[in-house]
Amino acid sequence: MSLPMPMLDTPTTHPQALADAAGEVIDRILTDADIPEVTAMERLACAHPLHAWTDDNYRSSLRAGYWARVRCDAATGRIVAVCVAMDGVDEVHLLNIAVAREQHGQGHAQALLRALYARCQQHRAEALWLEVRPSNQRARALYLREGFVDIGVRKHYYPAATGREDAVVMRREICASDPSEAPHALD
């Protein structure tokens, strides 16, 4: 497994982002200008358009000051993944993570999660929480491989094509001594 590249808080209007060791992707903060591209990518990546976040979801996250990052193709600048998380008291909550459909299986979600683990450590968060659709087996498998455990179920949490879908609540403890979680993100 490769470690994530450092994440810089720099706007796209004056990019000072760093490429990963292979030079294939750039990780940087999400900006308001990125939102149309991010929502278009996410709508195509989701099993159903109702599963994707809206422009307003991203805008309100930026206004709230949430941790929001994108991964971009280094050659084209095209956004291939996005991750948004909210700080809590002694915890962080992963609100959204999405990877372009054609980029699934390339390690983008895992790299963004590793950067988020580093943020958790920097802010002394003891746990990272998330909700995931039971039908999203690919994401559930990733979270289980990453050490998340099921905590419970939120009934009728997500909009679905026919009614509502439950959410599985998952939690991952953050260990300060785990070398795979060593701080790599600059916040």
Contacts in CASP RR format, 6 or more apart in sequence:
PFRMAT RR
TARGET T0000
AUTHOR 0000-0000-0000
METHOD contacts of the structure
MODEL  1
MSLPMPMLDTPTTHPQALADAAGEVIDRILTDADIPEVTAMERLACAHPL
HAWTDDNYRSSLRAGYWARVRCDAATGRIVAVCVAMDGVDEVHLLNIAVA
REQHGQGHAQALLRALYARCQQHRAEALWLEVRPSNQRARALYLREGFVD
IGVRKHYYPAATGREDAVVMRREICASDPSEAPHALD
1 110 0 8 1.000
1 180 0 8 1.000
2 20 0 8 1.000
2 21 0 8 1.000
2 111 0 8 1.000
3 114 0 8 1.000
3 180 0 8 1.000
3 182 0 8 1.000
3 184 0 8 1.000
4 20 0 8 1.000
4 27 0 8 1.000
4 111 0 8 1.000
4 112 0 8 1.000
4 114 0 8 1.000
4 115 0 8 1.000
4 118 0 8 1.000
4 184 0 8 1.000
4 185 0 8 1.000
5 18 0 8 1.000
5 19 0 8 1.000
5 20 0 8 1.000
5 21 0 8 1.000
5 25 0 8 1.000
5 27 0 8 1.000
5 111 0 8 1.000
5 115 0 8 1.000
5 184 0 8 1.000
6 18 0 8 1.000
6 27 0 8 1.000
6 184 0 8 1.000
6 185 0 8 1.000
6 186 0 8 1.000
7 27 0 8 1.000
7 28 0 8 1.000
7 29 0 8 1.000
7 69 0 8 1.000
7 115 0 8 1.000
7 184 0 8 1.000
7 185 0 8 1.000
7 186 0 8 1.000
7 187 0 8 1.000
8 16 0 8 1.000
8 17 0 8 1.000
8 18 0 8 1.000
8 28 0 8 1.000
8 29 0 8 1.000
8 186 0 8 1.000
9 29 0 8 1.000
9 186 0 8 1.000
9 187 0 8 1.000
10 16 0 8 1.000
10 17 0 8 1.000
10 28 0 8 1.000
10 29 0 8 1.000
11 29 0 8 1.000
11 31 0 8 1.000
12 28 0 8 1.000
12 31 0 8 1.000
12 33 0 8 1.000
12 34 0 8 1.000
13 31 0 8 1.000
13 33 0 8 1.000
15 26 0 8 1.000
15 28 0 8 1.000
17 26 0 8 1.000
17 27 0 8 1.000
17 28 0 8 1.000
17 72 0 8 1.000
18 26 0 8 1.000
18 27 0 8 1.000
19 25 0 8 1.000
19 26 0 8 1.000
19 74 0 8 1.000
20 26 0 8 1.000
20 27 0 8 1.000
20 111 0 8 1.000
23 74 0 8 1.000
24 73 0 8 1.000
24 74 0 8 1.000
24 75 0 8 1.000
25 71 0 8 1.000
25 72 0 8 1.000
25 73 0 8 1.000
25 74 0 8 1.000
25 80 0 8 1.000
25 108 0 8 1.000
25 111 0 8 1.000
26 71 0 8 1.000
26 72 0 8 1.000
26 73 0 8 1.000
26 74 0 8 1.000
26 77 0 8 1.000
27 69 0 8 1.000
27 70 0 8 1.000
27 71 0 8 1.000
27 72 0 8 1.000
27 111 0 8 1.000
27 112 0 8 1.000
27 115 0 8 1.000
28 69 0 8 1.000
28 70 0 8 1.000
28 72 0 8 1.000
29 68 0 8 1.000
29 69 0 8 1.000
29 70 0 8 1.000
30 38 0 8 1.000
30 58 0 8 1.000
30 62 0 8 1.000
30 68 0 8 1.000
30 69 0 8 1.000
30 70 0 8 1.000
30 82 0 8 1.000
30 84 0 8 1.000
31 62 0 8 1.000
32 59 0 8 1.000
32 62 0 8 1.000
34 70 0 8 1.000
34 79 0 8 1.000
35 55 0 8 1.000
35 58 0 8 1.000
35 59 0 8 1.000
36 55 0 8 1.000
37 78 0 8 1.000
37 79 0 8 1.000
38 58 0 8 1.000
38 70 0 8 1.000
38 79 0 8 1.000
38 82 0 8 1.000
38 98 0 8 1.000
39 52 0 8 1.000
39 53 0 8 1.000
39 54 0 8 1.000
39 55 0 8 1.000
39 58 0 8 1.000
41 79 0 8 1.000
41 80 0 8 1.000
41 82 0 8 1.000
41 98 0 8 1.000
41 100 0 8 1.000
42 52 0 8 1.000
42 53 0 8 1.000
42 82 0 8 1.000
42 98 0 8 1.000
43 49 0 8 1.000
43 52 0 8 1.000
44 100 0 8 1.000
44 101 0 8 1.000
45 52 0 8 1.000
45 98 0 8 1.000
45 99 0 8 1.000
45 100 0 8 1.000
45 101 0 8 1.000
45 104 0 8 1.000
46 52 0 8 1.000
46 98 0 8 1.000
47 135 0 8 1.000
47 136 0 8 1.000
48 160 0 8 1.000
48 161 0 8 1.000
50 159 0 8 1.000
50 160 0 8 1.000
50 161 0 8 1.000
51 133 0 8 1.000
51 158 0 8 1.000
51 159 0 8 1.000
51 160 0 8 1.000
52 98 0 8 1.000
53 84 0 8 1.000
53 96 0 8 1.000
53 98 0 8 1.000
57 96 0 8 1.000
58 68 0 8 1.000
58 84 0 8 1.000
61 68 0 8 1.000
61 84 0 8 1.000
61 86 0 8 1.000
61 95 0 8 1.000
62 68 0 8 1.000
64 86 0 8 1.000
66 84 0 8 1.000
66 85 0 8 1.000
66 86 0 8 1.000
66 87 0 8 1.000
66 95 0 8 1.000
67 83 0 8 1.000
67 84 0 8 1.000
67 85 0 8 1.000
67 86 0 8 1.000
67 87 0 8 1.000
67 92 0 8 1.000
67 116 0 8 1.000
67 119 0 8 1.000
67 187 0 8 1.000
68 82 0 8 1.000
68 83 0 8 1.000
68 84 0 8 1.000
68 85 0 8 1.000
69 82 0 8 1.000
69 83 0 8 1.000
69 84 0 8 1.000
69 112 0 8 1.000
69 115 0 8 1.000
70 79 0 8 1.000
70 81 0 8 1.000
70 82 0 8 1.000
70 83 0 8 1.000
71 79 0 8 1.000
71 80 0 8 1.000
71 81 0 8 1.000
71 82 0 8 1.000
71 108 0 8 1.000
71 111 0 8 1.000
71 112 0 8 1.000
72 78 0 8 1.000
72 79 0 8 1.000
72 80 0 8 1.000
73 80 0 8 1.000
79 100 0 8 1.000
80 99 0 8 1.000
80 100 0 8 1.000
80 103 0 8 1.000
80 106 0 8 1.000
80 108 0 8 1.000
81 97 0 8 1.000
81 98 0 8 1.000
81 99 0 8 1.000
81 100 0 8 1.000
81 103 0 8 1.000
81 108 0 8 1.000
81 109 0 8 1.000
81 112 0 8 1.000
82 96 0 8 1.000
82 97 0 8 1.000
82 98 0 8 1.000
83 94 0 8 1.000
83 96 0 8 1.000
83 97 0 8 1.000
83 109 0 8 1.000
83 112 0 8 1.000
83 113 0 8 1.000
83 115 0 8 1.000
83 116 0 8 1.000
84 94 0 8 1.000
84 95 0 8 1.000
84 96 0 8 1.000
84 97 0 8 1.000
85 92 0 8 1.000
85 93 0 8 1.000
85 94 0 8 1.000
85 95 0 8 1.000
85 116 0 8 1.000
85 119 0 8 1.000
85 128 0 8 1.000
86 92 0 8 1.000
86 93 0 8 1.000
86 95 0 8 1.000
87 123 0 8 1.000
87 125 0 8 1.000
88 125 0 8 1.000
90 124 0 8 1.000
90 125 0 8 1.000
90 126 0 8 1.000
90 127 0 8 1.000
91 125 0 8 1.000
91 126 0 8 1.000
91 127 0 8 1.000
91 128 0 8 1.000
91 129 0 8 1.000
92 116 0 8 1.000
92 119 0 8 1.000
92 120 0 8 1.000
92 123 0 8 1.000
92 125 0 8 1.000
92 127 0 8 1.000
92 128 0 8 1.000
92 129 0 8 1.000
93 128 0 8 1.000
93 129 0 8 1.000
93 130 0 8 1.000
94 113 0 8 1.000
94 116 0 8 1.000
94 128 0 8 1.000
94 129 0 8 1.000
94 130 0 8 1.000
97 109 0 8 1.000
97 112 0 8 1.000
97 113 0 8 1.000
97 139 0 8 1.000
99 105 0 8 1.000
99 106 0 8 1.000
99 108 0 8 1.000
99 109 0 8 1.000
104 138 0 8 1.000
109 139 0 8 1.000
109 142 0 8 1.000
110 142 0 8 1.000
110 146 0 8 1.000
113 142 0 8 1.000
113 146 0 8 1.000
114 180 0 8 1.000
114 181 0 8 1.000
114 184 0 8 1.000
115 184 0 8 1.000
115 185 0 8 1.000
116 128 0 8 1.000
116 185 0 8 1.000
117 128 0 8 1.000
117 174 0 8 1.000
117 180 0 8 1.000
117 181 0 8 1.000
118 181 0 8 1.000
118 182 0 8 1.000
118 183 0 8 1.000
118 184 0 8 1.000
118 185 0 8 1.000
119 125 0 8 1.000
119 185 0 8 1.000
119 187 0 8 1.000
120 127 0 8 1.000
120 128 0 8 1.000
120 174 0 8 1.000
120 181 0 8 1.000
121 174 0 8 1.000
121 176 0 8 1.000
121 181 0 8 1.000
121 182 0 8 1.000
121 183 0 8 1.000
122 183 0 8 1.000
122 185 0 8 1.000
122 187 0 8 1.000
125 174 0 8 1.000
126 173 0 8 1.000
126 174 0 8 1.000
127 171 0 8 1.000
127 172 0 8 1.000
127 173 0 8 1.000
127 174 0 8 1.000
128 148 0 8 1.000
128 171 0 8 1.000
128 172 0 8 1.000
128 174 0 8 1.000
129 151 0 8 1.000
129 169 0 8 1.000
129 170 0 8 1.000
129 171 0 8 1.000
130 143 0 8 1.000
130 148 0 8 1.000
130 169 0 8 1.000
130 170 0 8 1.000
130 171 0 8 1.000
131 154 0 8 1.000
131 157 0 8 1.000
131 158 0 8 1.000
131 167 0 8 1.000
131 168 0 8 1.000
131 169 0 8 1.000
131 170 0 8 1.000
132 139 0 8 1.000
132 140 0 8 1.000
132 143 0 8 1.000
132 167 0 8 1.000
132 168 0 8 1.000
132 170 0 8 1.000
133 139 0 8 1.000
133 158 0 8 1.000
133 165 0 8 1.000
133 166 0 8 1.000
133 167 0 8 1.000
133 168 0 8 1.000
134 140 0 8 1.000
134 165 0 8 1.000
134 166 0 8 1.000
134 167 0 8 1.000
134 168 0 8 1.000
135 165 0 8 1.000
140 168 0 8 1.000
143 170 0 8 1.000
143 172 0 8 1.000
146 172 0 8 1.000
147 172 0 8 1.000
148 170 0 8 1.000
148 171 0 8 1.000
148 172 0 8 1.000
149 170 0 8 1.000
149 171 0 8 1.000
149 172 0 8 1.000
150 168 0 8 1.000
150 169 0 8 1.000
150 170 0 8 1.000
151 169 0 8 1.000
151 170 0 8 1.000
151 171 0 8 1.000
152 168 0 8 1.000
152 169 0 8 1.000
153 166 0 8 1.000
153 167 0 8 1.000
153 168 0 8 1.000
153 169 0 8 1.000
154 166 0 8 1.000
154 167 0 8 1.000
154 169 0 8 1.000
155 166 0 8 1.000
156 163 0 8 1.000
156 164 0 8 1.000
156 165 0 8 1.000
156 166 0 8 1.000
157 164 0 8 1.000
157 165 0 8 1.000
157 166 0 8 1.000
157 167 0 8 1.000
158 164 0 8 1.000
158 165 0 8 1.000
158 166 0 8 1.000
158 167 0 8 1.000
159 165 0 8 1.000
174 181 0 8 1.000
175 181 0 8 1.000
END
